[in-house]
């Protein structure tokens, strides 16, 4: 996947970051440097998280074609507001909150324009395994078809459920962080995931063996 192209010039490799055991400590250290307009720190921050943001945007929209553009807007917003950022929560919680807001805005814009999102993704769902790797000639085609069915089923979920599923299943985000991203409670997140799983099982029963 190509790197996001920011108009900040060709930068040298960033100076080495302290080898903290806690990844969030690295993000916090980088954000402190970004707050004073350290472009090398910003580049390192982007490189650390761009794949996760791009992948999440693609899954939430069901459209990979605009994922890099929206991800770039996410990181530009991080750059713009770095001076006001405070490490009250994990950096990734802050990052995915921005991502969620921009994706929701894009979804509403598309809804108003009645655009139909394309579906070009083939990632795993993060829920149950959908197909075993078998030696039959049609195994890969069947697996790809099942992945497509899962992607389409996730896209049919309401926005909050879809976001919870993606953050929990693809980004391995704990309930507490998802609740902060959704501005909700842990119990609400668990309820969203419970309802989403029920809907997905119903929609995928033909392929999942339920």
Secondary structure, 3 states (H helix, E strand, C coil): CCCCCCCCCCCCCCCCCCCCCCHHHHHHHHHHHHCCCCHHHHHHHHHHHHHHHHHHHHHHHCCHHHHHHHHHHHHHHHHHCHHHCCCCCCHHHHHHHHHHHHHHHHHHHHHHHCCCCCCCCCCCCCCCCCCCCCCCCCHHHHHHHHHHHHHHHHHCCCHHHHHHHHHHHCCCCCHHHHHHHCCCCHHHHHHHHHHHHHHHHHHCHHHHCC
